[in-house]
Amino acid sequence: MIKNIKIVEHMEKDFISKQKLSYKKSMQIFEAMWNEGIGLNILPPKEPLKGIEVDIKIAKVLNSCLRKSSPG
């Protein structure tokens, strides 16, 4: 169990910032993760549009914030 999430987040950011992956390597990682999801019966989603309304609302709010805060 993770006790201090801040340490883990810092470690992840540090690790990611040092990684320079090629497109090919990125696709290999994605494919491996996708296959893992299939093996766990998580992917593909049974209802791909479930919860889309919430995503749309969040996107609208974020987009409106970006428009209001951008100079111009």
PQR file of N, CA, C, O and H, with PARSE charges and radii, in Angstrom:
ATOM      1  N   MET A   1       0.842  -1.167   0.000 -0.4000 1.5000
ATOM      2  CA  MET A   1       0.000   0.000   0.000 -0.0000 2.0000
ATOM      3  C   MET A   1       0.899   1.246   0.000  0.5500 1.7000
ATOM      4  O   MET A   1       1.922   1.289   0.683 -0.5500 1.4000
ATOM      5  N   ILE A   2       0.501   2.236  -0.766 -0.4000 1.5000
ATOM      6  CA  ILE A   2       1.253   3.483  -0.837 -0.0000 2.0000
ATOM      7  C   ILE A   2       0.853   4.356   0.343  0.5500 1.7000
ATOM      8  O   ILE A   2      -0.326   4.643   0.545 -0.5500 1.4000
ATOM      9  H   ILE A   2      -0.330   2.201  -1.321  0.4000 1.0000
ATOM     10  N   LYS A   3       1.845   4.774   1.119 -0.4000 1.5000
ATOM     11  CA  LYS A   3       1.565   5.596   2.299 -0.0000 2.0000
ATOM     12  C   LYS A   3       1.777   7.076   2.019  0.5500 1.7000
ATOM     13  O   LYS A   3       1.070   7.918   2.572 -0.5500 1.4000
ATOM     14  H   LYS A   3       2.803   4.541   0.955  0.4000 1.0000
ATOM     15  N   ASN A   4       2.752   7.404   1.158 -0.4000 1.5000
ATOM     16  CA  ASN A   4       3.042   8.802   0.866 -0.0000 2.0000
ATOM     17  C   ASN A   4       2.955   9.016  -0.643  0.5500 1.7000
ATOM     18  O   ASN A   4       3.921   8.780  -1.368 -0.5500 1.4000
ATOM     19  H   ASN A   4       3.327   6.720   0.709  0.4000 1.0000
ATOM     20  N   ILE A   5       1.806   9.460  -1.104 -0.4000 1.5000
ATOM     21  CA  ILE A   5       1.559   9.617  -2.535 -0.0000 2.0000
ATOM     22  C   ILE A   5       2.455  10.677  -3.158  0.5500 1.7000
ATOM     23  O   ILE A   5       2.779  10.589  -4.342 -0.5500 1.4000
ATOM     24  H   ILE A   5       1.021   9.652  -0.515  0.4000 1.0000
ATOM     25  N   LYS A   6       2.863  11.679  -2.380 -0.4000 1.5000
ATOM     26  CA  LYS A   6       3.721  12.745  -2.905 -0.0000 2.0000
ATOM     27  C   LYS A   6       5.067  12.187  -3.367  0.5500 1.7000
ATOM     28  O   LYS A   6       5.592  12.607  -4.398 -0.5500 1.4000
ATOM     29  H   LYS A   6       2.600  11.750  -1.418  0.4000 1.0000
ATOM     30  N   ILE A   7       5.617  11.252  -2.616 -0.4000 1.5000
ATOM     31  CA  ILE A   7       6.898  10.645  -2.992 -0.0000 2.0000
ATOM     32  C   ILE A   7       6.742   9.871  -4.293  0.5500 1.7000
ATOM     33  O   ILE A   7       7.602   9.956  -5.170 -0.5500 1.4000
ATOM     34  H   ILE A   7       5.190  10.911  -1.779  0.4000 1.0000
ATOM     35  N   VAL A   8       5.667   9.127  -4.427 -0.4000 1.5000
ATOM     36  CA  VAL A   8       5.421   8.345  -5.635 -0.0000 2.0000
ATOM     37  C   VAL A   8       5.217   9.270  -6.834  0.5500 1.7000
ATOM     38  O   VAL A   8       5.761   9.017  -7.909 -0.5500 1.4000
ATOM     39  H   VAL A   8       4.968   9.058  -3.715  0.4000 1.0000
ATOM     40  N   GLU A   9       4.438  10.336  -6.660 -0.4000 1.5000
ATOM     41  CA  GLU A   9       4.213  11.283  -7.749 -0.0000 2.0000
ATOM     42  C   GLU A   9       5.522  11.926  -8.187  0.5500 1.7000
ATOM     43  O   GLU A   9       5.767  12.084  -9.383 -0.5500 1.4000
ATOM     44  H   GLU A   9       3.995  10.540  -5.786  0.4000 1.0000
ATOM     45  N   HIS A  10       6.364  12.298  -7.225 -0.4000 1.5000
ATOM     46  CA  HIS A  10       7.664  12.892  -7.564 -0.0000 2.0000
ATOM     47  C   HIS A  10       8.528  11.896  -8.328  0.5500 1.7000
ATOM     48  O   HIS A  10       9.180  12.250  -9.310 -0.5500 1.4000
ATOM     49  H   HIS A  10       6.165  12.170  -6.254  0.4000 1.0000
ATOM     50  N   MET A  11       8.526  10.649  -7.867 -0.4000 1.5000
ATOM     51  CA  MET A  11       9.310   9.610  -8.525 -0.0000 2.0000
ATOM     52  C   MET A  11       8.813   9.384  -9.952  0.5500 1.7000
ATOM     53  O   MET A  11       9.622   9.229 -10.867 -0.5500 1.4000
ATOM     54  H   MET A  11       7.997  10.362  -7.069  0.4000 1.0000
ATOM     55  N   GLU A  12       7.498   9.363 -10.152 -0.4000 1.5000
ATOM     56  CA  GLU A  12       6.941   9.176 -11.486 -0.0000 2.0000
ATOM     57  C   GLU A  12       7.320  10.332 -12.407  0.5500 1.7000
ATOM     58  O   GLU A  12       7.738  10.103 -13.542 -0.5500 1.4000
ATOM     59  H   GLU A  12       6.842   9.488  -9.408  0.4000 1.0000
ATOM     60  N   LYS A  13       7.180  11.571 -11.933 -0.4000 1.5000
ATOM     61  CA  LYS A  13       7.528  12.733 -12.747 -0.0000 2.0000
ATOM     62  C   LYS A  13       9.005  12.716 -13.119  0.5500 1.7000
ATOM     63  O   LYS A  13       9.372  13.010 -14.257 -0.5500 1.4000
ATOM     64  H   LYS A  13       6.841  11.757 -11.011  0.4000 1.0000
ATOM     65  N   ASP A  14       9.844  12.371 -12.153 -0.4000 1.5000
ATOM     66  CA  ASP A  14      11.283  12.298 -12.398 -0.0000 2.0000
ATOM     67  C   ASP A  14      11.597  11.220 -13.431  0.5500 1.7000
ATOM     68  O   ASP A  14      12.394  11.441 -14.342 -0.5500 1.4000
ATOM     69  H   ASP A  14       9.545  12.132 -11.229  0.4000 1.0000
ATOM     70  N   PHE A  15      10.978  10.067 -13.288 -0.4000 1.5000
ATOM     71  CA  PHE A  15      11.198   8.961 -14.212 -0.0000 2.0000
ATOM     72  C   PHE A  15      10.739   9.327 -15.626  0.5500 1.7000
ATOM     73  O   PHE A  15      11.460   9.099 -16.598 -0.5500 1.4000
ATOM     74  H   PHE A  15      10.330   9.887 -12.548  0.4000 1.0000
ATOM     75  N   ILE A  16       9.544   9.893 -15.731 -0.4000 1.5000
ATOM     76  CA  ILE A  16       8.985  10.246 -17.033 -0.0000 2.0000
ATOM     77  C   ILE A  16       9.818  11.318 -17.717  0.5500 1.7000
ATOM     78  O   ILE A  16      10.023  11.267 -18.930 -0.5500 1.4000
ATOM     79  H   ILE A  16       8.958  10.078 -14.942  0.4000 1.0000
ATOM     80  N   SER A  17      10.300  12.287 -16.950 -0.4000 1.5000
ATOM     81  CA  SER A  17      11.070  13.377 -17.547 -0.0000 2.0000
ATOM     82  C   SER A  17      12.395  12.888 -18.129  0.5500 1.7000
ATOM     83  O   SER A  17      12.949  13.528 -19.023 -0.5500 1.4000
ATOM     84  H   SER A  17      10.134  12.329 -15.965  0.4000 1.0000
ATOM     85  N   LYS A  18      12.902  11.778 -17.641 -0.4000 1.5000
ATOM     86  CA  LYS A  18      14.170  11.240 -18.143 -0.0000 2.0000
ATOM     87  C   LYS A  18      13.988  10.305 -19.331  0.5500 1.7000
ATOM     88  O   LYS A  18      14.965   9.928 -19.978 -0.5500 1.4000
ATOM     89  H   LYS A  18      12.452  11.257 -16.915  0.4000 1.0000
ATOM     90  N   GLN A  19      12.756   9.931 -19.621 -0.4000 1.5000
ATOM     91  CA  GLN A  19      12.492   8.979 -20.698 -0.0000 2.0000
ATOM     92  C   GLN A  19      12.365   9.689 -22.039  0.5500 1.7000
ATOM     93  O   GLN A  19      11.643  10.679 -22.160 -0.5500 1.4000
ATOM     94  H   GLN A  19      11.962  10.237 -19.095  0.4000 1.0000
ATOM     95  N   LYS A  20      13.055   9.191 -23.020 -0.4000 1.5000
ATOM     96  CA  LYS A  20      12.934   9.676 -24.388 -0.0000 2.0000
ATOM     97  C   LYS A  20      12.629   8.458 -25.257  0.5500 1.7000
ATOM     98  O   LYS A  20      13.530   7.803 -25.782 -0.5500 1.4000
ATOM     99  H   LYS A  20      13.642   8.387 -22.921  0.4000 1.0000
ATOM    100  N   LEU A  21      11.342   8.175 -25.394 -0.4000 1.5000
ATOM    101  CA  LEU A  21      10.929   6.984 -26.122 -0.0000 2.0000
ATOM    102  C   LEU A  21      10.670   7.306 -27.587  0.5500 1.7000
ATOM    103  O   LEU A  21      10.152   8.367 -27.934 -0.5500 1.4000
ATOM    104  H   LEU A  21      10.610   8.707 -24.968  0.4000 1.0000
ATOM    105  N   SER A  22      11.042   6.374 -28.416 -0.4000 1.5000
ATOM    106  CA  SER A  22      10.726   6.504 -29.834 -0.0000 2.0000
ATOM    107  C   SER A  22       9.253   6.156 -30.025  0.5500 1.7000
ATOM    108  O   SER A  22       8.608   5.589 -29.143 -0.5500 1.4000
ATOM    109  H   SER A  22      11.463   5.512 -28.134  0.4000 1.0000
ATOM    110  N   TYR A  23       8.744   6.509 -31.194 -0.4000 1.5000
ATOM    111  CA  TYR A  23       7.358   6.175 -31.516 -0.0000 2.0000
ATOM    112  C   TYR A  23       7.168   4.662 -31.466  0.5500 1.7000
ATOM    113  O   TYR A  23       6.172   4.175 -30.930 -0.5500 1.4000
ATOM    114  H   TYR A  23       9.268   6.969 -31.911  0.4000 1.0000
ATOM    115  N   LYS A  24       8.112   3.929 -32.019 -0.4000 1.5000
ATOM    116  CA  LYS A  24       8.017   2.468 -32.059 -0.0000 2.0000
ATOM    117  C   LYS A  24       7.952   1.886 -30.638  0.5500 1.7000
ATOM    118  O   LYS A  24       7.130   1.014 -30.358 -0.5500 1.4000
ATOM    119  H   LYS A  24       8.920   4.325 -32.455  0.4000 1.0000
ATOM    120  N   LYS A  25       8.814   2.371 -29.755 -0.4000 1.5000
ATOM    121  CA  LYS A  25       8.833   1.869 -28.378 -0.0000 2.0000
ATOM    122  C   LYS A  25       7.537   2.245 -27.656  0.5500 1.7000
ATOM    123  O   LYS A  25       6.987   1.445 -26.899 -0.5500 1.4000
ATOM    124  H   LYS A  25       9.482   3.080 -29.982  0.4000 1.0000
ATOM    125  N   SER A  26       7.053   3.471 -27.896 -0.4000 1.5000
ATOM    126  CA  SER A  26       5.791   3.894 -27.285 -0.0000 2.0000
ATOM    127  C   SER A  26       4.648   2.998 -27.724  0.5500 1.7000
ATOM    128  O   SER A  26       3.797   2.635 -26.912 -0.5500 1.4000
ATOM    129  H   SER A  26       7.500   4.121 -28.511  0.4000 1.0000
ATOM    130  N   MET A  27       4.619   2.636 -28.997 -0.4000 1.5000
ATOM    131  CA  MET A  27       3.567   1.754 -29.501 -0.0000 2.0000
ATOM    132  C   MET A  27       3.682   0.350 -28.918  0.5500 1.7000
ATOM    133  O   MET A  27       2.671  -0.305 -28.665 -0.5500 1.4000
ATOM    134  H   MET A  27       5.310   2.930 -29.657  0.4000 1.0000
ATOM    135  N   GLN A  28       4.906  -0.110 -28.705 -0.4000 1.5000
ATOM    136  CA  GLN A  28       5.091  -1.423 -28.092 -0.0000 2.0000
ATOM    137  C   GLN A  28       4.557  -1.428 -26.659  0.5500 1.7000
ATOM    138  O   GLN A  28       3.920  -2.390 -26.229 -0.5500 1.4000
ATOM    139  H   GLN A  28       5.728   0.422 -28.910  0.4000 1.0000
ATOM    140  N   ILE A  29       4.818  -0.365 -25.937 -0.4000 1.5000
ATOM    141  CA  ILE A  29       4.320  -0.263 -24.562 -0.0000 2.0000
ATOM    142  C   ILE A  29       2.795  -0.196 -24.564  0.5500 1.7000
ATOM    143  O   ILE A  29       2.137  -0.872 -23.773 -0.5500 1.4000
ATOM    144  H   ILE A  29       5.336   0.416 -26.286  0.4000 1.0000
ATOM    145  N   PHE A  30       2.236   0.628 -25.458 -0.4000 1.5000
ATOM    146  CA  PHE A  30       0.781   0.736 -25.552 -0.0000 2.0000
ATOM    147  C   PHE A  30       0.155  -0.618 -25.865  0.5500 1.7000
ATOM    148  O   PHE A  30      -0.828  -1.017 -25.241 -0.5500 1.4000
ATOM    149  H   PHE A  30       2.771   1.177 -26.100  0.4000 1.0000
ATOM    150  N   GLU A  31       0.734  -1.319 -26.836 -0.4000 1.5000
ATOM    151  CA  GLU A  31       0.192  -2.622 -27.223 -0.0000 2.0000
ATOM    152  C   GLU A  31       0.262  -3.617 -26.065  0.5500 1.7000
ATOM    153  O   GLU A  31      -0.672  -4.390 -25.853 -0.5500 1.4000
ATOM    154  H   GLU A  31       1.533  -0.994 -27.342  0.4000 1.0000
ATOM    155  N   ALA A  32       1.360  -3.599 -25.319 -0.4000 1.5000
ATOM    156  CA  ALA A  32       1.490  -4.497 -24.173 -0.0000 2.0000
ATOM    157  C   ALA A  32       0.444  -4.171 -23.107  0.5500 1.7000
ATOM    158  O   ALA A  32      -0.147  -5.070 -22.510 -0.5500 1.4000
ATOM    159  H   ALA A  32       2.119  -2.970 -25.491  0.4000 1.0000
ATOM    160  N   MET A  33       0.221  -2.867 -22.874 -0.4000 1.5000
ATOM    161  CA  MET A  33      -0.786  -2.466 -21.889 -0.0000 2.0000
ATOM    162  C   MET A  33      -2.184  -2.838 -22.367  0.5500 1.7000
ATOM    163  O   MET A  33      -3.014  -3.284 -21.574 -0.5500 1.4000
ATOM    164  H   MET A  33       0.701  -2.136 -23.359  0.4000 1.0000
ATOM    165  N   TRP A  34      -2.448  -2.657 -23.655 -0.4000 1.5000
ATOM    166  CA  TRP A  34      -3.758  -3.019 -24.217 -0.0000 2.0000
ATOM    167  C   TRP A  34      -3.991  -4.519 -24.057  0.5500 1.7000
ATOM    168  O   TRP A  34      -5.072  -4.942 -23.647 -0.5500 1.4000
ATOM    169  H   TRP A  34      -1.774  -2.295 -24.299  0.4000 1.0000
ATOM    170  N   ASN A  35      -2.979  -5.322 -24.381 -0.4000 1.5000
ATOM    171  CA  ASN A  35      -3.115  -6.774 -24.254 -0.0000 2.0000
ATOM    172  C   ASN A  35      -3.316  -7.188 -22.796  0.5500 1.7000
ATOM    173  O   ASN A  35      -4.051  -8.134 -22.514 -0.5500 1.4000
ATOM    174  H   ASN A  35      -2.101  -4.979 -24.714  0.4000 1.0000
ATOM    175  N   GLU A  36      -2.668  -6.486 -21.877 -0.4000 1.5000
ATOM    176  CA  GLU A  36      -2.873  -6.755 -20.453 -0.0000 2.0000
ATOM    177  C   GLU A  36      -4.322  -6.467 -20.069  0.5500 1.7000
ATOM    178  O   GLU A  36      -4.939  -7.235 -19.332 -0.5500 1.4000
ATOM    179  H   GLU A  36      -2.070  -5.718 -22.106  0.4000 1.0000
ATOM    180  N   GLY A  37      -4.860  -5.357 -20.573 -0.4000 1.5000
ATOM    181  CA  GLY A  37      -6.259  -5.018 -20.315 -0.0000 2.0000
ATOM    182  C   GLY A  37      -7.212  -6.056 -20.871  0.5500 1.7000
ATOM    183  O   GLY A  37      -8.215  -6.384 -20.236 -0.5500 1.4000
ATOM    184  H   GLY A  37      -4.359  -4.733 -21.172  0.4000 1.0000
ATOM    185  N   ILE A  38      -6.910  -6.574 -22.045 -0.4000 1.5000
ATOM    186  CA  ILE A  38      -7.729  -7.629 -22.640 -0.0000 2.0000
ATOM    187  C   ILE A  38      -7.663  -8.885 -21.761  0.5500 1.7000
ATOM    188  O   ILE A  38      -8.679  -9.530 -21.505 -0.5500 1.4000
ATOM    189  H   ILE A  38      -6.096  -6.308 -22.561  0.4000 1.0000
ATOM    190  N   GLY A  39      -6.461  -9.214 -21.310 -0.4000 1.5000
ATOM    191  CA  GLY A  39      -6.286 -10.387 -20.452 -0.0000 2.0000
ATOM    192  C   GLY A  39      -7.035 -10.269 -19.133  0.5500 1.7000
ATOM    193  O   GLY A  39      -7.458 -11.272 -18.557 -0.5500 1.4000
ATOM    194  H   GLY A  39      -5.636  -8.690 -21.518  0.4000 1.0000
ATOM    195  N   LEU A  40      -7.197  -9.042 -18.661 -0.4000 1.5000
ATOM    196  CA  LEU A  40      -7.923  -8.811 -17.405 -0.0000 2.0000
ATOM    197  C   LEU A  40      -9.417  -8.600 -17.635  0.5500 1.7000
ATOM    198  O   LEU A  40     -10.159  -8.312 -16.696 -0.5500 1.4000
ATOM    199  H   LEU A  40      -6.853  -8.228 -19.128  0.4000 1.0000
ATOM    200  N   ASN A  41      -9.850  -8.741 -18.868 -0.4000 1.5000
ATOM    201  CA  ASN A  41     -11.250  -8.535 -19.267 -0.0000 2.0000
ATOM    202  C   ASN A  41     -11.732  -7.114 -18.965  0.5500 1.7000
ATOM    203  O   ASN A  41     -12.899  -6.903 -18.636 -0.5500 1.4000
ATOM    204  H   ASN A  41      -9.247  -8.975 -19.631  0.4000 1.0000
ATOM    205  N   ILE A  42     -10.827  -6.150 -19.079 -0.4000 1.5000
ATOM    206  CA  ILE A  42     -11.173  -4.741 -18.882 -0.0000 2.0000
ATOM    207  C   ILE A  42     -11.353  -4.056 -20.233  0.5500 1.7000
ATOM    208  O   ILE A  42     -12.178  -3.153 -20.373 -0.5500 1.4000
ATOM    209  H   ILE A  42      -9.878  -6.322 -19.346  0.4000 1.0000
ATOM    210  N   LEU A  43     -10.595  -4.480 -21.206 -0.4000 1.5000
ATOM    211  CA  LEU A  43     -10.644  -3.896 -22.549 -0.0000 2.0000
ATOM    212  C   LEU A  43     -11.101  -4.939 -23.542  0.5500 1.7000
ATOM    213  O   LEU A  43     -10.844  -6.124 -23.331 -0.5500 1.4000
ATOM    214  H   LEU A  43      -9.924  -5.214 -21.093  0.4000 1.0000
ATOM    215  N   PRO A  44     -11.749  -4.565 -24.582 -0.5600 1.5000
ATOM    216  CA  PRO A  44     -12.329  -3.249 -24.832  0.2800 2.0000
ATOM    217  C   PRO A  44     -13.533  -3.036 -23.926  0.5500 1.7000
ATOM    218  O   PRO A  44     -14.160  -3.999 -23.483 -0.5500 1.4000
ATOM    219  N   PRO A  45     -13.856  -1.775 -23.650 -0.5600 1.5000
ATOM    220  CA  PRO A  45     -14.987  -1.519 -22.759  0.2800 2.0000
ATOM    221  C   PRO A  45     -16.297  -2.032 -23.344  0.5500 1.7000
ATOM    222  O   PRO A  45     -16.531  -1.944 -24.550 -0.5500 1.4000
ATOM    223  N   LYS A  46     -17.136  -2.562 -22.483 -0.4000 1.5000
ATOM    224  CA  LYS A  46     -18.423  -3.094 -22.942 -0.0000 2.0000
ATOM    225  C   LYS A  46     -19.354  -1.968 -23.393  0.5500 1.7000
ATOM    226  O   LYS A  46     -20.131  -2.137 -24.333 -0.5500 1.4000
ATOM    227  H   LYS A  46     -16.946  -2.634 -21.504  0.4000 1.0000
ATOM    228  N   GLU A  47     -19.273  -0.847 -22.734 -0.4000 1.5000
ATOM    229  CA  GLU A  47     -20.070   0.330 -23.094 -0.0000 2.0000
ATOM    230  C   GLU A  47     -19.123   1.518 -23.268  0.5500 1.7000
ATOM    231  O   GLU A  47     -18.918   2.281 -22.323 -0.5500 1.4000
ATOM    232  H   GLU A  47     -18.642  -0.710 -21.970  0.4000 1.0000
ATOM    233  N   PRO A  48     -18.546   1.688 -24.452 -0.5600 1.5000
ATOM    234  CA  PRO A  48     -17.518   2.710 -24.645  0.2800 2.0000
ATOM    235  C   PRO A  48     -17.995   4.140 -24.403  0.5500 1.7000
ATOM    236  O   PRO A  48     -17.182   5.003 -24.071 -0.5500 1.4000
ATOM    237  N   LEU A  49     -19.278   4.411 -24.558 -0.4000 1.5000
ATOM    238  CA  LEU A  49     -19.775   5.776 -24.369 -0.0000 2.0000
ATOM    239  C   LEU A  49     -20.347   6.024 -22.979  0.5500 1.7000
ATOM    240  O   LEU A  49     -20.864   7.107 -22.705 -0.5500 1.4000
ATOM    241  H   LEU A  49     -19.938   3.710 -24.828  0.4000 1.0000
ATOM    242  N   LYS A  50     -20.259   5.030 -22.103 -0.4000 1.5000
ATOM    243  CA  LYS A  50     -20.781   5.199 -20.749 -0.0000 2.0000
ATOM    244  C   LYS A  50     -19.994   6.309 -20.041  0.5500 1.7000
ATOM    245  O   LYS A  50     -18.765   6.268 -19.982 -0.5500 1.4000
ATOM    246  H   LYS A  50     -19.839   4.151 -22.325  0.4000 1.0000
ATOM    247  N   GLY A  51     -20.700   7.277 -19.520 -0.4000 1.5000
ATOM    248  CA  GLY A  51     -20.065   8.378 -18.812 -0.0000 2.0000
ATOM    249  C   GLY A  51     -19.591   9.503 -19.703  0.5500 1.7000
ATOM    250  O   GLY A  51     -18.935  10.428 -19.223 -0.5500 1.4000
ATOM    251  H   GLY A  51     -21.698   7.310 -19.569  0.4000 1.0000
ATOM    252  N   ILE A  52     -19.904   9.451 -20.990 -0.4000 1.5000
ATOM    253  CA  ILE A  52     -19.442  10.479 -21.916 -0.0000 2.0000
ATOM    254  C   ILE A  52     -20.002  11.852 -21.575  0.5500 1.7000
ATOM    255  O   ILE A  52     -19.351  12.866 -21.824 -0.5500 1.4000
ATOM    256  H   ILE A  52     -20.436   8.700 -21.380  0.4000 1.0000
ATOM    257  N   GLU A  53     -21.199  11.892 -21.011 -0.4000 1.5000
ATOM    258  CA  GLU A  53     -21.812  13.176 -20.660 -0.0000 2.0000
ATOM    259  C   GLU A  53     -20.945  13.938 -19.663  0.5500 1.7000
ATOM    260  O   GLU A  53     -20.761  15.149 -19.791 -0.5500 1.4000
ATOM    261  H   GLU A  53     -21.728  11.068 -20.809  0.4000 1.0000
ATOM    262  N   VAL A  54     -20.419  13.233 -18.680 -0.4000 1.5000
ATOM    263  CA  VAL A  54     -19.553  13.866 -17.680 -0.0000 2.0000
ATOM    264  C   VAL A  54     -18.279  14.383 -18.345  0.5500 1.7000
ATOM    265  O   VAL A  54     -17.825  15.489 -18.051 -0.5500 1.4000
ATOM    266  H   VAL A  54     -20.569  12.250 -18.576  0.4000 1.0000
ATOM    267  N   ASP A  55     -17.707  13.587 -19.235 -0.4000 1.5000
ATOM    268  CA  ASP A  55     -16.493  14.019 -19.936 -0.0000 2.0000
ATOM    269  C   ASP A  55     -16.753  15.281 -20.755  0.5500 1.7000
ATOM    270  O   ASP A  55     -15.914  16.182 -20.793 -0.5500 1.4000
ATOM    271  H   ASP A  55     -18.075  12.688 -19.474  0.4000 1.0000
ATOM    272  N   ILE A  56     -17.889  15.348 -21.396 -0.4000 1.5000
ATOM    273  CA  ILE A  56     -18.230  16.519 -22.206 -0.0000 2.0000
ATOM    274  C   ILE A  56     -18.396  17.752 -21.322  0.5500 1.7000
ATOM    275  O   ILE A  56     -17.926  18.835 -21.672 -0.5500 1.4000
ATOM    276  H   ILE A  56     -18.570  14.617 -21.365  0.4000 1.0000
ATOM    277  N   LYS A  57     -19.057  17.593 -20.183 -0.4000 1.5000
ATOM    278  CA  LYS A  57     -19.235  18.723 -19.271 -0.0000 2.0000
ATOM    279  C   LYS A  57     -17.885  19.234 -18.760  0.5500 1.7000
ATOM    280  O   LYS A  57     -17.650  20.441 -18.703 -0.5500 1.4000
ATOM    281  H   LYS A  57     -19.438  16.714 -19.899  0.4000 1.0000
ATOM    282  N   ILE A  58     -17.019  18.318 -18.395 -0.4000 1.5000
ATOM    283  CA  ILE A  58     -15.689  18.704 -17.906 -0.0000 2.0000
ATOM    284  C   ILE A  58     -14.910  19.415 -19.003  0.5500 1.7000
ATOM    285  O   ILE A  58     -14.254  20.423 -18.740 -0.5500 1.4000
ATOM    286  H   ILE A  58     -17.210  17.337 -18.441  0.4000 1.0000
ATOM    287  N   ALA A  59     -14.974  18.903 -20.230 -0.4000 1.5000
ATOM    288  CA  ALA A  59     -14.272  19.534 -21.344 -0.0000 2.0000
ATOM    289  C   ALA A  59     -14.790  20.944 -21.596  0.5500 1.7000
ATOM    290  O   ALA A  59     -14.004  21.847 -21.880 -0.5500 1.4000
ATOM    291  H   ALA A  59     -15.507  18.085 -20.443  0.4000 1.0000
ATOM    292  N   LYS A  60     -16.098  21.144 -21.495 -0.4000 1.5000
ATOM    293  CA  LYS A  60     -16.673  22.477 -21.694 -0.0000 2.0000
ATOM    294  C   LYS A  60     -16.164  23.449 -20.641  0.5500 1.7000
ATOM    295  O   LYS A  60     -15.805  24.583 -20.960 -0.5500 1.4000
ATOM    296  H   LYS A  60     -16.736  20.410 -21.264  0.4000 1.0000
ATOM    297  N   VAL A  61     -16.132  23.011 -19.390 -0.4000 1.5000
ATOM    298  CA  VAL A  61     -15.652  23.872 -18.313 -0.0000 2.0000
ATOM    299  C   VAL A  61     -14.177  24.213 -18.535  0.5500 1.7000
ATOM    300  O   VAL A  61     -13.791  25.378 -18.432 -0.5500 1.4000
ATOM    301  H   VAL A  61     -16.424  22.090 -19.131  0.4000 1.0000
ATOM    302  N   LEU A  62     -13.364  23.222 -18.835 -0.4000 1.5000
ATOM    303  CA  LEU A  62     -11.935  23.468 -19.050 -0.0000 2.0000
ATOM    304  C   LEU A  62     -11.701  24.382 -20.240  0.5500 1.7000
ATOM    305  O   LEU A  62     -10.862  25.280 -20.178 -0.5500 1.4000
ATOM    306  H   LEU A  62     -13.678  22.276 -18.918  0.4000 1.0000
ATOM    307  N   ASN A  63     -12.427  24.164 -21.310 -0.4000 1.5000
ATOM    308  CA  ASN A  63     -12.268  25.011 -22.492 -0.0000 2.0000
ATOM    309  C   ASN A  63     -12.680  26.445 -22.200  0.5500 1.7000
ATOM    310  O   ASN A  63     -12.031  27.381 -22.666 -0.5500 1.4000
ATOM    311  H   ASN A  63     -13.109  23.434 -21.361  0.4000 1.0000
ATOM    312  N   SER A  64     -13.748  26.628 -21.438 -0.4000 1.5000
ATOM    313  CA  SER A  64     -14.176  27.992 -21.122 -0.0000 2.0000
ATOM    314  C   SER A  64     -13.138  28.676 -20.231  0.5500 1.7000
ATOM    315  O   SER A  64     -12.917  29.879 -20.364 -0.5500 1.4000
ATOM    316  H   SER A  64     -14.275  25.868 -21.059  0.4000 1.0000
ATOM    317  N   CYS A  65     -12.508  27.941 -19.339 -0.4000 1.5000
ATOM    318  CA  CYS A  65     -11.461  28.512 -18.491 -0.0000 2.0000
ATOM    319  C   CYS A  65     -10.256  28.923 -19.332  0.5500 1.7000
ATOM    320  O   CYS A  65      -9.657  29.971 -19.090 -0.5500 1.4000
ATOM    321  H   CYS A  65     -12.688  26.963 -19.231  0.4000 1.0000
ATOM    322  N   LEU A  66      -9.905  28.114 -20.301 -0.4000 1.5000
ATOM    323  CA  LEU A  66      -8.768  28.435 -21.165 -0.0000 2.0000
ATOM    324  C   LEU A  66      -9.050  29.698 -21.969  0.5500 1.7000
ATOM    325  O   LEU A  66      -8.169  30.544 -22.118 -0.5500 1.4000
ATOM    326  H   LEU A  66     -10.392  27.263 -20.498  0.4000 1.0000
ATOM    327  N   ARG A  67     -10.266  29.834 -22.487 -0.4000 1.5000
ATOM    328  CA  ARG A  67     -10.602  31.020 -23.275 -0.0000 2.0000
ATOM    329  C   ARG A  67     -10.582  32.283 -22.426  0.5500 1.7000
ATOM    330  O   ARG A  67     -10.154  33.343 -22.882 -0.5500 1.4000
ATOM    331  H   ARG A  67     -10.982  29.146 -22.365  0.4000 1.0000
ATOM    332  N   LYS A  68     -11.047  32.162 -21.194 -0.4000 1.5000
ATOM    333  CA  LYS A  68     -11.117  33.334 -20.313 -0.0000 2.0000
ATOM    334  C   LYS A  68      -9.719  33.757 -19.841  0.5500 1.7000
ATOM    335  O   LYS A  68      -9.471  34.946 -19.637 -0.5500 1.4000
ATOM    336  H   LYS A  68     -11.395  31.301 -20.823  0.4000 1.0000
ATOM    337  N   SER A  69      -8.808  32.794 -19.668 -0.4000 1.5000
ATOM    338  CA  SER A  69      -7.503  33.123 -19.124 -0.0000 2.0000
ATOM    339  C   SER A  69      -6.459  33.459 -20.179  0.5500 1.7000
ATOM    340  O   SER A  69      -5.412  34.018 -19.853 -0.5500 1.4000
ATOM    341  H   SER A  69      -9.010  31.829 -19.833  0.4000 1.0000
ATOM    342  N   SER A  70      -6.731  33.124 -21.453 -0.4000 1.5000
ATOM    343  CA  SER A  70      -5.717  33.386 -22.473 -0.0000 2.0000
ATOM    344  C   SER A  70      -5.757  34.850 -22.894  0.5500 1.7000
ATOM    345  O   SER A  70      -6.833  35.420 -23.073 -0.5500 1.4000
ATOM    346  H   SER A  70      -7.582  32.670 -21.718  0.4000 1.0000
ATOM    347  N   PRO A  71      -4.563  35.465 -23.053 -0.5600 1.5000
ATOM    348  CA  PRO A  71      -4.522  36.858 -23.470  0.2800 2.0000
ATOM    349  C   PRO A  71      -4.951  36.984 -24.927  0.5500 1.7000
ATOM    350  O   PRO A  71      -4.662  36.109 -25.744 -0.5500 1.4000
ATOM    351  N   GLY A  72      -5.617  38.035 -25.236 -0.4000 1.5000
ATOM    352  CA  GLY A  72      -5.954  38.172 -26.635 -0.0000 2.0000
ATOM    353  C   GLY A  72      -7.191  38.863 -26.832  0.5500 1.7000
ATOM    354  O   GLY A  72      -7.614  39.058 -27.971 -0.5500 1.4000
ATOM    355  H   GLY A  72      -5.852  38.745 -24.572  0.4000 1.0000
TER
END
